[in-house]
Amino acid sequence: MLIKKGCLWSLSVILCLTACKNDEPEQNKVQTQIKETDRPKASPVRTQSEEGDCANFDFSPYILQNGKLDLSIQMRVLRDKAKVYPSAEAQQPNKTLLAFSTPLRHKEELSDKRIKVATEGHDEPLGWVSLNDLLCTNRPIINPKKGLEKKFYIKTEIQQREQGKPSAFINAYPIPAEQCYDKCRQLSRFTMYFIVDQEKDWYLLADDYHITRPLVGWVRKTDGYLWDTAYGLRPRDDLEYKGNVGAECVYQSLDNAIKKHRCMPVLGGKSWYQDAVRIPLLDIVDRNGHHIPPKNFADKKGDQKTFYKVALAMPGIGVTKDFKITPQTLGEPSIEEGLASMKFIDVFFLIDGTATMQPVIDMIRGKKGAPGIVQNIANTLQKSPDFKDSKIRFGFRVYRDSYAGPNNLGEGLPLRAEHCEELPENYLKKNRQHFQDKIAKVQASVDDKGQDDYPENLFGGLKKVLNRDLRSCERHTKLLFVIGDHGYDKKMLNMKKLQPHLKKLKQGRLVTFFIQMPNKANTAKTPDAYNRAYQLYCTQGDKFLQAVLKGKKNRSKDDYLIRLQDKAGSSSPKGTPCAQWKTIPFNKLENHILKGIRGFSKSSLLSELAVDLRGGAALKTLIEQLRQKHTDVPGLFWEFLEEGNCKTLGKQCDESVSDITFEGYIPVTDNISLDVWMTANQLLDFKQNLLQIFKGLHTQSSSNQRDQIVSAIAESLKIRLMKPEIEPDDTYADYIQRKGGLPVSSNSLLLSYKPEQLENENEVPDCELDRLAVLATNKEEMLSIIYEGKYRPHFKTKQYPKNTCTKASENGKRIPFISGRISKKRLGDDDSYHYDHNRETKTIYWVPQEYLP
């Protein structure tokens, strides 16, 4: 049999997918790394269990021949006060009780009912914990009938908040029972959560798709709306009414929807592309409220007998007569961007490079067998779950005195405007190595004693740091450690000239630590001159810090002005500027620097805060609560937190937010767009893999060749989705969604066939297979444009001529023909309009269903 030109390549793609499994072109792997965060290395394959606890997890594929467990997975405690036992069979537990959501790692040993664990970042085992008390999934549980993740919207009481009364809220408990143990979260916003476990009448909720933040808690199933479809609604973006943005009606009862009584307008327009929110579709119903399968309602649009059943919310502060539902009224506060930026830390060292500073330079750069201070800090923070998501980069500048000429400010590693919004780990590793390479070449001056008059070019160094070295990535927190012993040379610079440069950085988050070396006046040739310059450092450091803290509520200098001491050093006389500084031993310098960095980079705290803010809690209330819990965090951090987020949160800065939630009904018409919620990974699976399989449908009239292609498709899908073979009664859409967990268009043309139909040329002739192959190619091109985020596919369609492929099935006759090429157009006037939205470590898309296979 002959295969049409170009079809051998298509068939080879199918066979490669069958044989090569997960092999991908190198350029696709690079693209995947940009947006994919939901495939952790060596993570187990997600099962379709409706429970996420470890008792329902299949460990058998990960048990080695020696009986040890070989599995990379983070577990979490799913009920508060979980017991820890000294052995797998012990009857009496230890005194240790584990708090809800505590992250744990297994220690390779497993029994039928318990697993040996250690806390995250520690090697020492805690003991054995019941599998029923631990969560073994890092993603949402699946509805086995639909193959899609279970998601949940909080349903608060239908009441408006009155002056002086608390807002309505739902408790999220640390156990599946109404017991708070002072650890309940109060949820009062119409917010989407992911269901990661369920137990009788309870759901366990997580805030993110790939669990990285603390678990939210257990809520009753009746406290919200289960959203286990992938569909969200919005009025069309080109909807207009009398020259303005048009609207569609939502009604609070099915009866009102039928009678078109009491319309609540939902605005259309392009603003929906600026928010990661849609109206969640709960069901499609007829006039009697009976369910209609999505694939059966495609021809019912506009018949006034079919309705979308949806979940909606309005602000709990009451609404006016002119109130309209928009993505902004439905949306959550924009907290992610502000909090995420606080996880990005720029640590910079400004170091005196004169002879007395050699011990500090050695400490910072390290030596053979003893890592330097930067590597030690990175290693320490990486081991702690509190700093797992912190992104820290390092730089330095060396200053000397004017006698050093051009080199008095020459050595350094400025922090450049690179990867400001992401700081990927490979970039951070290169930054640490670059720091190490650069600092290794720095040597303290050896001829100071012959030319030095003691004052150094401190403020020259400060000017360069403020004006250049620390200026990039303005939204990062800037931690500046100034380490020296003597003040600045007045001939080179003065404080007044430094103010404009300082003002620029103060608009962000600048924290400055002045650290002074031990006083060595007793070994100086001219002790009086030495002491004058030594006191100048303290005077000038104090003035600089005052300027940094000006306008701040937290002006305490205790932790920011530090004087080092050693046994051989001299003390500063009482009443002198340096005598006011806090003193610590020289050998504690690294610990003090680490303490300063830890105080401003605790990512676990920010993750915890994000969960509560999304639930509706007031920022200032949360800050007061967290200050009591995190006593190691300085007051300046909390001030940065409030300053950087109150403007975005608006009223939620001072008071909790409560939404009025309700079920509504929207008539099914062409004015409503149906969008599909999917992760970047799911979109890539469609674009790069599954559509490639169906592009191989080009064929001619050989039943043997047709059988081979259909079998290759079935085998490829089985391997790609890692699921059992497709059932005889399943269409490809049923199989891909229910077994593979990939959202499929409700009226899919490409995937609405059963394998037996494609095998039978009397049901699906060769010309129809060719149309499907062309459709797969077109869909792949559309999804490539969608994946870019900021563009929509633009094309013209028409029907194939009626005198062609006359024996096509009814489905085949509906396949459109795309005339001309598929181009792309911007979604809006600027980059704020896009299909993709970031949610913590996850990129999700709202894809219009007409572009899906």
KATAVEN-V343545 format. One record per helix or strand. SS is the DSSP state (H for helix, E for strand). FROM is the first residue (numbers start at 1). TO is the last residue. If there is no record, write none. Layout:
# KATAVEN-V343545
ss=SS from=FROM to=TO
ss=SS from=FROM to=TO
This chain:
# KATAVEN-V343545
ss=H from=7 to=20
ss=H from=26 to=35
ss=E from=53 to=53
ss=H from=54 to=56
ss=H from=60 to=62
ss=E from=63 to=63
ss=E from=69 to=69
ss=E from=75 to=77
ss=E from=82 to=85
ss=E from=93 to=98
ss=E from=103 to=110
ss=E from=114 to=119
ss=E from=127 to=130
ss=H from=131 to=133
ss=E from=134 to=135
ss=E from=142 to=143
ss=E from=148 to=149
ss=E from=151 to=154
ss=E from=170 to=173
ss=E from=185 to=187
ss=E from=192 to=199
ss=E from=202 to=206
ss=E from=217 to=220
ss=H from=221 to=223
ss=E from=224 to=227
ss=E from=231 to=235
ss=E from=240 to=241
ss=E from=244 to=245
ss=E from=247 to=251
ss=H from=254 to=259
ss=E from=264 to=267
ss=H from=270 to=274
ss=E from=279 to=286
ss=E from=291 to=291
ss=H from=294 to=296
ss=E from=306 to=315
ss=E from=325 to=325
ss=H from=327 to=330
ss=H from=336 to=341
ss=E from=344 to=352
ss=H from=355 to=365
ss=E from=366 to=367
ss=E from=370 to=371
ss=H from=373 to=382
ss=H from=385 to=387
ss=E from=391 to=399
ss=H from=402 to=409
ss=E from=412 to=413
ss=H from=425 to=439
ss=H from=448 to=451
ss=E from=456 to=456
ss=H from=458 to=469
ss=E from=477 to=484
ss=E from=488 to=488
ss=H from=495 to=506
ss=E from=509 to=516
ss=E from=519 to=519
ss=H from=521 to=523
ss=H from=527 to=549
ss=E from=561 to=565
ss=E from=570 to=570
ss=H from=577 to=580
ss=E from=582 to=585
ss=H from=586 to=599
ss=H from=603 to=615
ss=H from=619 to=629
ss=H from=635 to=653
ss=E from=659 to=667
ss=E from=672 to=679
ss=H from=680 to=697
ss=H from=703 to=721
ss=E from=731 to=731
ss=H from=732 to=739
ss=E from=754 to=754
ss=H from=755 to=759
ss=H from=766 to=788
ss=E from=791 to=799
ss=H from=810 to=813
ss=E from=816 to=826
ss=E from=836 to=839
ss=E from=842 to=848
ss=H from=849 to=851
